[in-house]
Amino acid sequence: MANKLYVAGTEPRTGKSAVILGMMELLTRNIKKVAFFRPLVDVDHRRGERDNMINLIKHHYNLCTDYEEMYAYTVAEASQLIAIGRTGELHEGILAKYNNLAAKADFVLCAGIELEGATASFDFEINVEISNNMGCPVMLVAGARMKSTDELVRSLKVYAESLAERHCELVATIINRVDPAAVQKLEARLAEERISGRQLVYIIPNNQNLGNPSVGEVARLLNAEILYGEENLTRHVRSFTIAAMQLRNLLSRIEYGTLVITPGDRSDVILACLAASESMTMPNIAGLMLTGGLVPEEPVQRVMEGFQNMIPIIAVNENTYEAAIRVDKIHAAITPDNTRKITQALAVFERSVDMDELSYKIIKTRTTIVTPKMFASQLLQRAKLNKQHIVLPEGENDRILKAAEILLRREIVDLTILGSEDRVR
């Protein structure tokens, strides 16, 4: 049976993709066949969306498994099953998908779901139940962004106690996106509270390039048209500014990594930003976003085309204010095509984590938990491998008919039901 690990974040935007990349790097160095699985994905497949984390891991590590094999349900599907009282079916489906994947691998790395908004309340509980049903030890990823040291330590203690109460085996905690200036203070508090003495704990300092979106991500998420500078879309957006003032005021507000947002007919701003990007005395901006569905006139475009190392220039239909609000809400992600971010994420992980210590712990750890769902799933898998024809003599009993429906839906056995045909039907 494949060994496994369940990685659960404490909240949205913990930077878990970078940690997952690091864990896959660690595992693939030590294990021949490593698979990746997400029980739940928060995407709408009907609109052509795909889970970015699955795409990232599948692409970067050249996994031969199909996308559809690497998840069980969407969050919408899971919520619907829970709402109509079919939670058991949800967990059985997750286990079936996981077992099919685990049969092809030596180790399965599982990534939990962290949600925002109205659906966020059930993510911790469902992650715990899924990890227990799958018999997975847990690695916790705690986000330190916008938290004081005291808040962070308190939350770690609460999560550790909650997992212990639910009989989850917590093998390690990674505290991600910690302010570099607060690392020593956090280490001292962890030692004081004896948190680092009971489990493996690693601190990963915040890296702005990983926490900020690239211009390409902004363009993709806003469905923007790329006008120029396609080769430089991996530039990171550290901040943005709205250019609605005179040039002397705008130039003083430009900082390194700024995305300048301006109406597409502001030729003065566009040319000034391009000149600033070529200047040795001005900070290097990330790019330009043109709003209002407007683009520069042809004479201005001819001037723009004369710049050699063109900064990314993208265009959106929204007005300037709406575009700025949408940019502000963008979550940074590590996409499969952003090799700079992938390389940086792996470097940060390896600097902060004792790879040998962690690999020994997670590869050697096998959970002893066997939940009823696990036991039932194992029986069902064995039954599928040796499919039999079973006769049920009490065909008019509701309990028998309900069980028959489950068995037939799961395609586990062939059935003959004895009883009055009319009553049974």
C-alpha positions as CSV (number, residue, x, y, z in Angstrom):
1,M,0.0,0.0,0.0
2,A,1.3,3.5,-0.9
3,N,2.5,5.7,1.9
4,K,0.9,9.1,2.0
5,L,0.8,12.6,3.6
6,Y,-2.1,15.1,3.8
7,V,-1.0,18.8,3.7
8,A,-3.6,21.1,5.2
9,G,-3.5,24.9,5.4
10,T,-4.9,26.8,8.3
11,E,-6.5,29.5,6.1
12,P,-6.6,30.8,2.5
13,R,-3.5,32.4,1.0
14,T,-1.0,30.5,3.2
15,G,1.3,30.1,0.2
16,K,0.6,26.4,0.2
17,S,1.5,26.0,-3.5
18,A,5.2,26.8,-2.7
19,V,5.2,24.3,0.1
20,I,3.6,21.6,-2.1
21,L,6.3,22.2,-4.7
22,G,8.9,21.8,-2.0
23,M,7.3,18.6,-0.7
24,M,7.1,17.1,-4.2
25,E,10.8,18.0,-4.7
26,L,11.7,16.2,-1.5
27,L,9.6,13.1,-2.3
28,T,10.7,12.7,-5.9
29,R,14.3,12.7,-4.7
30,N,13.7,9.7,-2.4
31,I,10.8,7.8,-4.0
32,K,10.3,6.5,-7.5
33,K,6.6,6.8,-8.0
34,V,5.0,9.8,-6.4
35,A,1.4,10.8,-7.1
36,F,-0.5,14.0,-6.3
37,F,-4.1,14.1,-5.2
38,R,-6.7,16.8,-4.2
39,P,-9.9,15.5,-2.6
40,L,-11.7,18.8,-3.4
41,V,-11.0,21.5,-5.9
42,D,-12.6,24.9,-5.9
43,V,-13.1,25.4,-9.7
44,D,-15.9,25.4,-12.2
45,H,-15.1,22.8,-14.8
46,R,-18.1,23.7,-16.9
47,R,-16.4,27.1,-17.6
48,G,-13.2,25.4,-18.6
49,E,-11.4,26.1,-15.3
50,R,-8.7,23.8,-14.0
51,D,-7.2,23.6,-10.6
52,N,-3.9,25.5,-10.7
53,M,-2.2,23.4,-8.1
54,I,-2.9,20.1,-10.0
55,N,-1.8,21.7,-13.2
56,L,1.4,23.0,-11.6
57,I,2.5,19.7,-10.0
58,K,1.4,17.6,-13.0
59,H,3.3,19.8,-15.5
60,H,6.5,20.5,-13.4
61,Y,7.0,16.9,-12.3
62,N,5.8,15.3,-15.6
63,L,3.2,13.1,-13.8
64,C,1.6,10.6,-16.2
65,T,-1.7,10.6,-14.4
66,D,-4.7,12.4,-16.0
67,Y,-6.1,15.5,-14.5
68,E,-9.4,13.8,-13.7
69,E,-7.6,11.1,-11.7
70,M,-6.0,13.7,-9.4
71,Y,-9.2,15.0,-7.7
72,A,-12.4,13.6,-6.4
73,Y,-15.1,16.4,-6.3
74,T,-15.4,20.1,-6.8
75,V,-16.4,22.2,-3.8
76,A,-19.8,22.8,-5.3
77,E,-20.4,19.1,-5.8
78,A,-19.3,18.3,-2.2
79,S,-21.4,21.1,-0.8
80,Q,-24.5,19.8,-2.6
81,L,-23.9,16.2,-1.4
82,I,-23.5,17.5,2.2
83,A,-26.6,19.6,1.9
84,I,-28.9,16.7,0.9
85,G,-27.5,14.4,3.6
86,R,-25.2,12.3,1.4
87,T,-22.0,13.0,3.3
88,G,-21.2,9.3,3.4
89,E,-21.4,9.1,-0.4
90,L,-19.0,12.0,-0.6
91,H,-16.3,10.3,1.5
92,E,-16.8,7.0,-0.2
93,G,-16.2,8.7,-3.5
94,I,-13.1,10.5,-2.3
95,L,-11.7,7.2,-1.0
96,A,-12.4,5.4,-4.2
97,K,-10.6,8.0,-6.3
98,Y,-7.7,8.0,-3.8
99,N,-7.4,4.2,-3.8
100,N,-7.4,4.1,-7.6
101,L,-4.5,6.6,-7.7
102,A,-2.6,5.0,-4.7
103,A,-2.6,1.6,-6.5
104,K,-0.3,3.1,-9.1
105,A,2.1,4.9,-6.7
106,D,4.6,4.4,-3.9
107,F,3.7,7.6,-2.2
108,V,0.6,9.9,-2.5
109,L,0.9,13.6,-1.5
110,C,-2.6,14.9,-0.8
111,A,-3.4,18.6,-0.6
112,G,-6.4,19.8,1.4
113,I,-8.8,22.7,0.5
114,E,-8.8,26.2,2.1
115,L,-11.8,28.3,1.2
116,E,-12.8,31.9,1.6
117,G,-16.2,33.5,2.1
118,A,-19.4,31.6,3.2
119,T,-18.0,28.1,2.5
120,A,-14.8,28.6,4.6
121,S,-16.4,27.5,7.8
122,F,-16.5,23.7,7.0
123,D,-13.0,23.4,5.4
124,F,-11.1,22.5,8.6
125,E,-13.6,19.9,9.7
126,I,-13.8,18.3,6.3
127,N,-10.0,18.3,5.9
128,V,-9.7,16.5,9.2
129,E,-12.4,13.9,8.3
130,I,-10.9,13.3,4.8
131,S,-7.4,12.8,6.2
132,N,-8.6,10.4,8.8
133,N,-10.7,8.4,6.3
134,M,-7.7,8.2,4.0
135,G,-5.4,7.2,6.9
136,C,-3.1,10.1,6.2
137,P,-0.7,11.7,8.7
138,V,-1.1,15.5,8.5
139,M,1.4,18.3,7.8
140,L,0.0,21.7,8.8
141,V,0.9,24.8,6.8
142,A,0.2,27.9,8.9
143,G,0.1,31.3,7.3
144,A,1.9,34.1,9.2
145,R,0.9,37.0,7.0
146,M,-0.6,39.9,8.9
147,K,-0.3,38.0,12.2
148,S,1.6,38.9,15.3
149,T,3.9,36.3,17.0
150,D,1.4,35.9,19.8
151,E,-1.5,35.4,17.5
152,L,0.4,32.9,15.5
153,V,1.6,30.8,18.5
154,R,-2.0,30.7,19.9
155,S,-3.4,29.5,16.6
156,L,-0.8,26.8,16.3
157,K,-1.6,25.5,19.7
158,V,-5.4,25.5,18.9
159,Y,-4.9,23.6,15.7
160,A,-2.5,21.1,17.2
161,E,-5.0,20.4,20.1
162,S,-7.9,20.1,17.6
163,L,-6.0,17.6,15.5
164,A,-5.0,15.6,18.6
165,E,-8.7,15.5,19.8
166,R,-9.7,14.1,16.4
167,H,-6.8,11.5,16.5
168,C,-4.9,13.0,13.6
169,E,-1.2,12.3,13.5
170,L,0.5,15.7,13.1
171,V,4.0,15.0,11.8
172,A,5.2,18.6,11.0
173,T,4.1,22.2,10.9
174,I,5.5,24.7,8.4
175,I,4.9,28.3,9.3
176,N,4.9,30.2,6.0
177,R,5.3,33.8,5.0
178,V,6.9,35.0,8.3
179,D,8.2,38.5,8.4
180,P,12.0,38.0,8.2
181,A,12.4,40.5,11.1
182,A,10.2,38.4,13.3
183,V,11.8,35.0,12.7
184,Q,14.1,34.9,15.8
185,K,11.3,36.1,18.1
186,L,9.0,33.4,16.7
187,E,11.7,30.7,17.2
188,A,12.1,31.8,20.8
189,R,8.3,31.6,21.4
190,L,8.0,28.2,19.8
191,A,10.7,26.9,22.1
192,E,9.2,28.6,25.1
193,E,5.8,27.0,24.4
194,R,7.5,23.7,23.6
195,I,5.7,23.5,20.3
196,S,8.9,22.8,18.4
197,G,9.8,20.0,20.8
198,R,6.8,17.9,20.2
199,Q,6.8,17.9,16.4
200,L,9.0,19.1,13.5
201,V,8.4,22.9,13.0
202,Y,10.0,24.9,10.2
203,I,9.8,28.7,9.5
204,I,9.8,30.0,6.0
205,P,10.4,33.8,5.7
206,N,8.2,35.8,3.5
207,N,9.4,36.3,-0.1
208,Q,7.7,39.2,-1.8
209,N,8.2,37.8,-5.3
210,L,6.3,34.6,-4.3
211,G,3.5,36.6,-2.6
212,N,2.9,39.0,-5.4
213,P,1.3,38.2,-8.8
214,S,3.1,38.5,-12.1
215,V,1.8,40.7,-14.8
216,G,0.9,37.6,-16.7
217,E,-1.3,36.4,-13.8
218,V,-3.0,39.8,-13.7
219,A,-3.7,39.6,-17.4
220,R,-5.0,36.1,-17.2
221,L,-7.3,36.7,-14.2
222,L,-8.7,39.9,-15.6
223,N,-9.0,38.5,-19.1
224,A,-6.8,41.3,-20.4
225,E,-5.5,41.7,-23.9
226,I,-1.7,41.6,-24.1
227,L,-0.6,44.5,-26.4
228,Y,3.2,44.5,-25.9
229,G,6.0,42.9,-23.9
230,E,4.7,39.3,-23.9
231,E,8.2,38.1,-23.2
232,N,8.3,40.0,-19.9
233,L,5.0,38.9,-18.4
234,T,6.7,37.1,-15.5
235,R,7.6,40.5,-13.9
236,H,6.2,40.7,-10.4
237,V,3.7,43.3,-9.4
238,R,4.7,44.6,-6.0
239,S,2.2,47.5,-6.0
240,F,0.0,49.5,-8.3
241,T,-0.8,53.1,-8.8
242,I,-3.5,55.0,-10.7
243,A,-2.0,57.5,-13.1
244,A,-4.6,60.3,-13.1
245,M,-2.3,63.2,-12.3
246,Q,0.3,65.3,-14.1
247,L,3.5,63.7,-15.1
248,R,5.6,65.5,-12.4
249,N,3.4,64.0,-9.7
250,L,3.2,60.5,-11.4
251,L,7.0,60.1,-11.7
252,S,7.5,60.7,-8.0
253,R,5.0,57.9,-7.2
254,I,6.7,55.2,-9.4
255,E,8.4,52.5,-7.4
256,Y,10.2,49.3,-8.3
257,G,7.6,46.7,-9.4
258,T,4.7,49.2,-9.7
259,L,1.9,48.4,-12.1
260,V,0.7,51.7,-13.6
261,I,-3.0,51.8,-14.3
262,T,-4.2,54.5,-16.7
263,P,-6.8,55.1,-19.4
264,G,-5.7,53.9,-22.8
265,D,-5.9,57.3,-24.3
266,R,-3.4,58.9,-21.9
267,S,-0.5,58.9,-24.4
268,D,1.5,61.2,-22.2
269,V,1.4,58.8,-19.3
270,I,2.2,55.8,-21.5
271,L,5.2,57.4,-23.2
272,A,6.5,58.8,-19.8
273,C,6.3,55.3,-18.3
274,L,8.2,53.8,-21.3
275,A,10.8,56.5,-21.0
276,A,11.1,55.9,-17.3
277,S,11.6,52.1,-17.9
278,E,14.6,52.9,-20.1
279,S,16.1,55.4,-17.7
280,M,19.0,54.4,-15.5
281,T,17.9,56.7,-12.7
282,M,14.2,55.6,-12.4
283,P,12.9,52.4,-10.7
284,N,12.0,49.6,-13.0
285,I,8.1,49.3,-13.2
286,A,6.3,46.0,-13.6
287,G,4.1,47.1,-16.5
288,L,1.2,49.2,-17.7
289,M,-2.5,48.4,-17.6
290,L,-4.6,50.4,-20.1
291,T,-8.3,50.8,-19.1
292,G,-11.6,51.7,-20.7
293,G,-11.1,49.5,-23.7
294,L,-8.9,52.2,-25.2
295,V,-5.6,51.8,-26.9
296,P,-3.0,54.4,-28.1
297,E,-3.5,56.0,-31.5
298,E,-1.4,54.9,-34.4
299,P,1.3,57.6,-34.2
300,V,1.8,56.8,-30.5
301,Q,2.0,53.1,-31.3
302,R,4.8,53.7,-33.8
303,V,6.8,55.5,-31.1
304,M,6.1,52.6,-28.6
305,E,7.3,50.0,-31.1
306,G,10.7,51.6,-31.2
307,F,11.5,50.6,-27.6
308,Q,13.7,47.6,-27.5
309,N,13.1,45.9,-24.1
310,M,9.3,46.6,-24.0
311,I,7.6,46.4,-20.6
312,P,4.4,44.4,-20.5
313,I,1.4,46.5,-21.6
314,I,-2.1,45.0,-21.1
315,A,-5.5,46.4,-21.8
316,V,-8.9,45.8,-20.1
317,N,-12.4,47.0,-20.8
318,E,-13.2,48.2,-17.3
319,N,-12.8,51.8,-16.3
320,T,-9.8,52.7,-14.2
321,Y,-11.5,52.5,-10.8
322,E,-13.1,49.1,-11.4
323,A,-9.8,47.7,-12.8
324,A,-7.9,48.9,-9.7
325,I,-10.3,47.1,-7.4
326,R,-10.0,43.9,-9.4
327,V,-6.2,44.1,-9.3
328,D,-6.2,44.6,-5.5
329,K,-8.2,41.4,-5.0
330,I,-5.9,39.2,-7.1
331,H,-4.3,36.3,-5.2
332,A,-0.8,35.4,-6.3
333,A,-0.3,31.9,-7.6
334,I,2.5,29.9,-9.0
335,T,1.5,28.9,-12.5
336,P,3.1,26.1,-14.5
337,D,4.7,28.5,-17.0
338,N,6.3,30.7,-14.4
339,T,9.7,29.0,-14.1
340,R,11.1,32.0,-12.2
341,K,8.6,31.6,-9.4
342,I,8.9,27.8,-9.3
343,T,12.7,28.0,-9.0
344,Q,12.5,30.7,-6.3
345,A,9.9,28.7,-4.4
346,L,12.0,25.6,-4.3
347,A,15.1,27.6,-3.3
348,V,13.2,29.3,-0.4
349,F,11.8,25.9,0.8
350,E,15.2,24.2,0.7
351,R,16.9,27.0,2.6
352,S,14.2,26.9,5.4
353,V,13.5,23.2,5.7
354,D,15.8,20.3,6.8
355,M,15.1,18.1,3.8
356,D,16.8,15.0,5.2
357,E,15.0,15.3,8.6
358,L,11.6,15.9,7.1
359,S,11.9,13.2,4.4
360,Y,12.9,10.6,7.0
361,K,9.9,11.6,9.2
362,I,7.2,11.5,6.6
363,I,8.4,8.5,4.7
364,K,8.8,6.4,7.8
365,T,5.5,7.6,9.4
366,R,2.5,5.3,8.8
367,T,-0.7,6.1,10.5
368,T,-2.3,3.4,12.6
369,I,-5.8,4.9,12.3
370,V,-8.4,2.7,10.6
371,T,-11.8,4.5,10.4
372,P,-15.0,2.7,9.5
373,K,-14.9,4.5,6.1
374,M,-11.3,3.2,5.5
375,F,-12.3,-0.4,6.5
376,A,-15.4,-0.3,4.2
377,S,-13.4,1.2,1.4
378,Q,-10.8,-1.5,1.6
379,L,-13.5,-4.2,1.6
380,L,-15.1,-2.6,-1.5
381,Q,-11.8,-2.4,-3.3
382,R,-11.1,-6.1,-2.6
383,A,-14.6,-7.0,-3.8
384,K,-14.1,-5.1,-7.1
385,L,-10.9,-7.0,-7.8
386,N,-12.8,-10.3,-7.5
387,K,-16.3,-9.4,-8.6
388,Q,-18.9,-11.9,-7.6
389,H,-22.6,-12.6,-8.2
390,I,-24.6,-12.5,-5.0
391,V,-28.2,-13.6,-4.3
392,L,-30.2,-11.6,-1.7
393,P,-33.1,-13.6,-0.4
394,E,-34.9,-10.8,1.5
395,G,-35.6,-8.6,-1.5
396,E,-38.7,-6.9,0.0
397,N,-36.8,-5.6,3.0
398,D,-36.0,-1.8,2.7
399,R,-32.6,-2.3,4.3
400,I,-31.6,-4.9,1.8
401,L,-32.8,-2.7,-1.1
402,K,-30.9,0.3,0.1
403,A,-27.8,-1.8,0.4
404,A,-28.4,-3.2,-3.1
405,E,-28.6,0.2,-4.6
406,I,-25.3,1.2,-3.1
407,L,-23.6,-1.9,-4.4
408,L,-25.0,-1.5,-7.8
409,R,-24.1,2.1,-8.1
410,R,-20.5,1.3,-7.0
411,E,-20.4,-1.6,-9.5
412,I,-19.0,-3.9,-6.8
413,V,-21.1,-7.1,-7.4
414,D,-23.8,-8.5,-9.7
415,L,-27.0,-9.1,-7.8
416,T,-30.1,-11.3,-8.0
417,I,-32.8,-10.1,-5.6
418,L,-35.5,-12.7,-4.5
419,G,-39.0,-11.6,-3.8
420,S,-42.2,-10.4,-5.5
421,E,-41.1,-8.6,-8.6
422,D,-43.8,-6.0,-8.3
423,R,-43.1,-5.3,-4.6
424,V,-39.3,-5.1,-5.2
425,R,-39.7,-2.7,-8.1
